[in-house]
């Protein structure tokens, strides 16, 4: 796993929440960080194996539903590695958006296609906003119970809500510009 890869850090971070299987980590990512950072199952399982190999996590096999289930836990060394990474200044991520690339070059096609792309983007942003607002309500009880992590989860969700609202406003204006 290259040092540029952040997969091991999201895996270690999820393991600070609770010991989990690769499947459970994937589900946690899809319901939390996926709005701003995603990982595929194809990235998670090798990262888990590497974390175990490097002493950052342990793996306990249990029998459940006639299958062997591997449950991973973060080690003290893993917590230290995660903590050191969290303290470092984040590197700027390159934003890649096929949608914006198509909008940038949309002068080469009829406006109806760009409007269709913008409308889908607008609808997707609306769905994302609704989902994030539901998550914010669910997190409210965690924040009130003084869960140490919940306040940071709420800050991340608030960022997503504000970004979705900005996307909605921008796409509405863009559609209006192209239809006037």
N, C-alpha and C positions, 0 to 999 in steps of 0.2 A: 504494500500500500504506500503510495507516494506521500511525501510530507505535505504536498499541496492538498491531498484528500482530507476532507473534514468528516468523512463517514465515521471514523473511530470516535470522534468527539460527540457526535449525535448519539451514537450507540452508548458511550459511557454516560452521557447526560441522562438518557432514558433509564439506564440502570441505577442512577441515583434516586429515581422516583420509586422504583421497585424492581426486585429480581424478576426477570422476564425471559421468555423464549424469543427466538428470532421473529416468529409469527406475531407475538404480542408487541414487540418493539415496532414492527412494521405497522400494526394497527394504531399504536400510540402516535407514531409520526403522522399517519394519515389524518388523525383527529386533532392534531395540535400544530406542529411546526410545518406541516405540508403547505400552509398558506404562504410561507416565506422560505422554506428550505425542505426539499424533498430528497428522499433516497429510495432506491429500488431494492426489492428483495435480493436481487443479484449483487447489490453492494453490501447489504446488511450482513448476510451470512459469512462472507469472507472476512469482513471487518471483525465480527465476533470471534471467528477462529484465530485471527491475528491478535486480538486483544488477549485471548486465553494464552496463546503462545508467548506473548510478551509479558505475561503476568499482570495484566491490567484488569482481567476478569477471570472468574472461575466458572466452570460448567458442571452442573450436577444433573445426572440423568435420572429420570423417574419414569415409572411405568404408569401410563394413564390411557384409558380407552384402547387397550391392546396395542398401544404404540409407545415407543420410547420418546419422552419429552425432555429436551435439553433446556434447562433453566440456568440462565447466566446471572451472575452477581458481580458487582464492581468490587475490586480489591482496594486496599489502602494505596497501593502504587497507582492504580487506575484513578482514584480520587485526586491524587497529587498531580498526575499528568493532566487531568481535566482542569483542575484548578489553575495550573500554570498556563494552559492554553487560554482559559477564560480571562486571565489577567492581561494577556497580550493585546495590543491594539488590533482591531479587526482589519483584514485586508479588504480593499474595495473589490466587490464582485463585479464581473463583467455582466451587464444585463443583455440577455439575448431574447428578443421577442420577434417571432415570425410575423405576428400580427402587426407590430409597428413597422417592420420591414416592408410588408405589403402596403401599408398606408403610405409610407414614404414614397413608394414607386407607383402609387395608384393613379397618377396622372397618365399612365399608359393604358388605362382601361376606362370603361364607362363608369360614371359615378354610382350607378345602382349596385355595382359589386362592392365598392368601398363602403357604401351605406349598409349593405348587408353584413359586411364584416364588423362595422361599427355597432350595428344593432345587436349582433351576437355578443360582442364584447360588453355592451351595455347590459344585456340580460344576464350574462355570466357574472358581471360585477354586482348586480342586484342580488343574485343568488348567494354570492360570497358574503355580501354585507349581511344578509339575513342569517346566514349560518354563523358568522362571527358574533352577531348580536345575541344569538342563542347561547353561544359558548360563554359570552361575557356574563349573561345572567347566571349560568351554571357556576361560573368561577366566583361569583359574588359571595356565595356561602363559604367557599374556601378562604377567601381573603378575610372574611369576618372571623373565621376560626383561627386566624393568624398562622396559616400554613406559610412557612418561610418562602416557598417557591411560588405560591399563588400570586403574590404581588407582581412578580416578574412575568408570570404568564399573562396577567392582566395587561401589563404594559405592552407586551407583544400583540395581544388581541386588539388593544386600542390603536396601535399602529396600523394593523390590518384594516380596521374599521375606517380610519381616516383615509387610508389609501383607496379603499373601495369607494368611499364617498367622492374623493377627487376623481377617480376613474369615471364614476357616473356623471359627474358634472361636465368633465371634459368630453366624454362621448356624446352627451346630449348636445353640447355646443357644436361639436364637429358634425353631427348629423344635421343640425339646423343650418350650418354653414353650407353644406353640400346640397341641401334641399331648397335653399332660398334663391 
